[in-house]
């Protein structure tokens, strides 16, 4: 069985979708004679082929990224050439170049779609390309979504509910828990005291500015791990609010260090404000470490992963007061924090273990291909 995963960008590009694609790809490859390869684009640069953790990656040349999308003409030539050698195409949407390729080249292979989120910010761009995305969804045998909220709230999926299958993203829970270094956790707590943690790319949809504003009413520090286009603006806001001594920007951290920060934190906050935050793998990583959560209700997987009043609190987006009140409730109530912590670990282990979810992926793919042979 040969599968071609088709996605916008791939590791070492850092992002939630890219991490999910890498986990799926590496999890399926070499499973019962399954070969998985990847077609994606360069962030910028010429065509390239490389191997990453045993996966062959074809990277189409790109002039750069515009409106979150690589500008690539060679992608279409790569698509047309490569797809002939595979049994199944697994397309990760939104990816307009892949939708255009499916529309113009009409591949004969079976298609499944991993649907990650609707296009929101680029409204005109999204409106123009929506018919092509819908065409791909129409062609797909199955549409995999990460959470049930996606099916209920996506304007793209409303016609395709019967095709949709919920398979959450997962992570290696045991690896995370076994990687925690108690000595380093103690050192982090000594350095930052009680602290609130945010991990992620500093992008417009993350809502980090509202979390920084909320910290005016929280008697704890804030540690921000990640980088991105909003970093300078967020640092300026921190200075304007006089919070430089309580808000720390640490940049990107390797996984082993990151797990120690999750464990050391008193609360993990993901204050996203747009549905571009479709899932939030960082929430699962924090849960695996037993860290209570505060998230926002944006109608996506974040408020499915985080069960309100069970693993943390779900609050109104763009509302610093709601954020600070929820953070303070957890910080000021040790019994509540302990209950949330225990529930987080239980939920992470029961629903989001990577190995269990890869088995579900593999079974679904096998069903699609067996049905195609029967037809």
C-alpha positions in Angstrom: 0.0 0.0 0.0 1.5 3.3 -1.1 0.2 6.6 0.3 1.2 10.1 -0.7 0.5 12.7 1.9 0.0 16.1 0.3 0.4 19.1 2.5 1.3 22.8 2.3 4.5 22.6 4.4 6.4 20.0 6.3 8.9 19.6 9.1 11.2 21.4 10.0 8.6 24.1 9.4 6.9 24.5 12.8 3.1 24.5 13.2 0.2 22.5 14.5 -0.8 21.1 11.1 2.8 20.3 10.2 3.3 18.5 13.5 0.1 16.5 13.0 1.1 15.5 9.4 4.5 14.4 10.6 3.0 12.3 13.3 0.5 10.6 11.0 3.1 10.1 8.3 5.8 8.5 10.5 3.1 6.5 12.4 1.8 4.9 9.2 5.1 4.4 7.3 6.4 0.8 7.3 3.2 -0.4 9.1 2.3 -3.8 7.5 4.1 -3.0 4.3 2.8 0.5 4.0 5.0 3.1 2.3 4.2 6.8 2.9 5.8 9.7 1.2 5.1 13.4 1.3 4.6 16.1 -1.4 4.7 19.7 -0.1 6.2 23.1 -0.9 9.4 24.8 0.2 8.8 27.9 2.3 11.1 29.5 -0.2 13.7 28.0 -2.6 14.2 25.4 -5.3 12.9 21.9 -5.7 14.3 19.5 -3.2 14.0 15.8 -2.2 15.1 14.7 1.2 14.6 12.0 3.8 13.4 12.9 7.3 13.1 10.1 9.9 12.8 7.5 7.1 10.1 9.5 5.1 10.9 10.6 1.6 9.8 14.3 1.2 9.3 16.0 -2.2 9.5 19.8 -1.8 8.2 21.8 -4.7 10.1 25.1 -5.4 8.5 28.3 -4.0 9.0 32.0 -4.5 7.9 32.5 -0.8 4.8 32.6 1.2 1.9 35.0 0.5 -1.3 35.1 2.6 -0.1 31.9 4.5 0.3 30.1 1.1 3.5 29.1 -0.7 3.7 30.5 -4.2 4.7 27.5 -6.3 4.2 26.6 -10.0 6.4 23.5 -9.9 4.0 21.9 -7.4 1.6 21.1 -10.2 4.3 19.3 -12.2 5.3 17.4 -9.1 1.7 16.5 -8.4 1.1 15.2 -11.9 4.3 13.2 -12.0 4.2 11.6 -8.5 0.5 10.7 -8.0 0.6 8.0 -10.6 2.8 5.8 -8.4 0.5 5.8 -5.3 -2.6 3.9 -4.3 -4.1 6.7 -2.1 -3.7 10.5 -1.9 -4.2 12.0 1.5 -4.7 15.7 1.1 -4.5 18.1 4.0 -6.8 21.0 3.7 -6.8 24.0 3.5 -4.2 23.8 0.7 -5.5 25.6 -2.5 -2.7 24.4 -4.7 -3.7 20.8 -4.0 -7.3 21.6 -4.7 -6.4 23.2 -8.0 -4.3 20.2 -9.0 -7.1 17.8 -8.2 -9.5 19.9 -10.3 -7.3 20.2 -13.4 -5.5 16.8 -13.4 -8.3 14.6 -12.2 -6.2 11.9 -10.5 -7.6 8.3 -10.6 -6.3 7.4 -7.2 -8.7 7.2 -4.2 -8.6 10.4 -2.1 -9.1 11.0 1.6 -9.0 14.5 3.0 -7.7 15.6 6.4 -9.7 18.7 7.0 -7.9 21.0 9.5 -9.8 24.3 9.4 -11.8 26.8 7.3 -10.1 29.7 5.7 -11.1 32.8 7.7 -8.7 35.7 7.5 -8.3 35.8 3.7 -12.0 36.1 3.0 -11.9 37.2 -0.7 -9.1 34.7 -1.4 -11.0 32.0 0.4 -14.2 32.8 -1.4 -12.5 32.5 -4.8 -10.9 29.2 -4.0 -13.8 27.6 -2.1 -15.4 25.9 -5.1 -12.1 24.1 -5.7 -11.9 23.0 -2.1 -15.5 21.7 -2.2 -14.6 19.8 -5.4 -11.9 18.0 -3.5 -14.2 17.2 -0.7 -16.7 15.9 -3.1 -14.1 13.6 -4.6 -12.9 12.3 -1.3 -13.9 8.9 0.0 -13.6 10.0 3.6 -13.0 13.3 5.3 -11.0 13.0 8.6 -11.6 15.8 11.1 -9.9 16.1 14.5 -13.0 16.8 16.6 -16.8 16.8 16.4 -17.0 20.6 16.7 -15.4 20.9 13.3 -18.3 19.1 11.6 -20.9 21.2 13.4 -19.3 24.6 12.7 -17.5 24.4 9.3 -19.2 26.1 6.4 -17.2 23.7 4.1 -18.3 20.5 5.7 -22.0 21.0 6.0 -22.8 19.1 2.8 -20.4 16.2 3.6 -21.3 15.2 7.2 -21.9 11.6 6.2 -18.3 11.3 4.9 -16.7 12.8 8.0 -14.8 10.6 10.5 -13.5 12.0 13.8 -9.9 10.9 14.5 -8.2 13.3 17.0 -4.6 14.2 16.8 -2.5 12.4 19.3 0.9 12.4 20.9 3.2 10.0 22.6 1.9 10.4 26.1 4.3 8.0 27.7 7.3 9.6 26.0 6.2 13.0 27.4 5.7 11.7 30.9 9.0 9.8 31.0 11.0 12.7 29.6 10.1 15.0 32.5 13.2 15.8 34.6 12.2 16.6 38.2 15.4 18.5 38.8 14.9 20.8 35.8 11.2 21.3 36.8 12.3 22.4 40.2 14.8 24.8 38.7 12.2 26.3 36.4 9.8 26.8 39.3 12.5 28.4 41.4 13.3 30.8 38.5 9.7 31.8 37.6 7.7 31.0 40.7 4.0 30.3 40.1 3.6 30.9 36.4 1.1 30.8 33.6 2.4 29.2 30.4 1.6 29.8 26.7 3.2 27.7 24.0 2.7 28.3 20.2 3.5 30.4 17.2 3.0 34.1 17.9 0.3 34.6 15.2 -2.7 36.9 14.9 -5.2 34.1 15.8 -3.6 33.1 19.0 -4.9 36.0 21.0 -1.8 36.3 23.2 -2.3 40.1 23.6 -5.5 39.3 25.6 -3.5 37.0 27.9 -0.9 39.6 28.5 -3.6 42.1 29.3 -5.1 39.6 31.7 -1.9 39.3 33.6 -2.4 42.8 35.1 -4.9 41.1 37.4 -3.0 37.9 38.1 -0.4 37.6 40.9 1.9 35.2 38.9 4.3 35.3 36.1 3.7 34.5 32.4 6.1 32.5 30.3 5.7 32.6 26.6 7.4 29.9 24.5 7.4 30.4 20.7 8.1 33.1 18.1 6.3 34.6 15.1 5.2 37.8 13.4 3.4 39.2 16.5 6.4 38.9 18.8 7.6 42.6 18.5 4.0 43.9 19.0 3.5 41.7 22.0 6.8 42.8 23.6 5.8 46.4 23.1 2.4 45.7 24.7 4.2 44.1 27.7 6.3 47.2 28.1 3.3 49.6 27.8 1.6 47.7 30.6 4.6 47.7 32.8 4.8 43.9 32.9 8.4 43.4 31.7 9.4 41.8 35.1 6.5 39.3 35.0 6.2 38.4 31.3 9.1 36.3 29.8 9.5 35.6 26.1 11.7 32.5 25.8 11.5 31.7 22.1 11.3 28.2 20.7 12.3 25.4 23.1 13.3 21.7 22.2 10.7 19.1 23.1 12.6 17.7 26.1 12.9 21.2 27.6 9.3 22.1 26.7 7.9 19.1 28.7 9.6 20.4 31.8 7.9 23.8 31.4 4.5 22.2 31.0 5.1 20.3 34.2 6.4 23.3 36.1 3.5 25.6 35.1 0.5 26.2 37.3 -1.9 26.8 34.4 -1.6 26.4 30.7 -3.5 29.0 28.6 -4.4 29.0 24.9 -6.3 32.2 24.4 -7.1 31.8 20.7 -9.6 34.2 19.0 -10.2 32.7 15.6 -11.2 29.3 14.3 -7.8 29.0 12.6 -7.0 27.4 16.0 -8.8 24.2 15.0 -7.4 21.8 17.6 -4.4 22.7 19.7 -1.9 19.8 20.1 -0.2 21.9 22.8 -3.3 21.3 25.0 -2.7 17.5 24.8 0.9 17.9 25.7 0.0 20.1 28.7 -2.7 17.6 29.8 -0.2 14.7 29.6 1.9 16.7 32.2 -1.1 17.2 34.4 -1.3 21.0 33.9 -4.8 22.6 34.2 -6.1 24.4 31.1 -7.8 27.7 30.3 -9.0 28.0 26.7 -11.5 30.0 24.7 -14.8 29.0 23.1 -14.3 29.5 19.4 -16.3 26.5 18.2 -13.4 24.2 17.4 -11.5 21.4 19.0 -10.0 23.5 21.8 -13.2 23.4 23.8 -13.6 19.7 23.1 -10.1 18.8 24.3 -10.6 21.0 27.4 -13.8 20.0 29.1 -15.1 23.0 31.0 -14.9 22.5 34.8 -13.3 19.1 34.3 -9.8 19.7 32.9 -9.9 23.5 33.3 -12.1 26.4 32.2 -13.4 27.5 28.8 -14.0 31.3 28.6 -15.1 33.9 26.1 -12.5 34.9 23.5 -11.0 38.4 23.5 -11.9 38.9 27.2 -8.9 39.6 29.5 -11.2 39.7 32.5 -12.6 36.2 31.9 -9.1 34.9 31.4 -7.7 36.5 34.6 -10.7 35.3 36.7 -10.3 31.7 35.5 -6.5 31.7 36.0 -7.0 33.1 39.5 -9.6 30.5 40.4 -7.0 27.7 39.6 -4.1 29.5 41.3 -6.1 30.2 44.5 -7.7 26.8 45.0 -5.3 23.9 45.4 -8.0 21.3 45.5 -9.5 22.5 42.2 -6.0 22.6 40.7 -5.4 19.0 41.8 -8.8 17.8 40.4 -8.1 19.4 37.1 -4.6 18.0 37.0 -5.8 14.4 37.6 -8.6 14.7 35.0 -6.1 16.1 32.4 -3.9 13.1 32.7 -6.8 10.7 32.5 -8.3 12.4 29.5 -5.0 12.5 27.7 -4.3 8.8 28.2 -7.8 7.7 27.2 -8.4 9.8 24.1 -5.1 11.1 22.7 -2.5 8.3 22.7 -0.7 8.4 19.3 -0.4 4.7 18.9 -4.1 4.0 19.3 -5.0 6.7 16.9 -2.6 5.5 14.2 -4.3 2.1 14.3 -7.6 3.8 13.6 -6.1 5.7 10.7 -4.7 2.5 9.2 -8.0 0.7 9.5 -9.8 3.5 7.8 -7.3 3.6 4.9 -7.5 -0.1 4.5 -11.3 0.1 4.3 -11.2 2.8 1.6 -8.7 0.9 -0.5 -10.5 -2.5 -0.1 -13.8 -0.9 -1.2 -12.0 0.6 -4.3 -10.7 -2.8 -5.3 -14.2 -4.3 -5.0 -15.6 -1.6 -7.2 
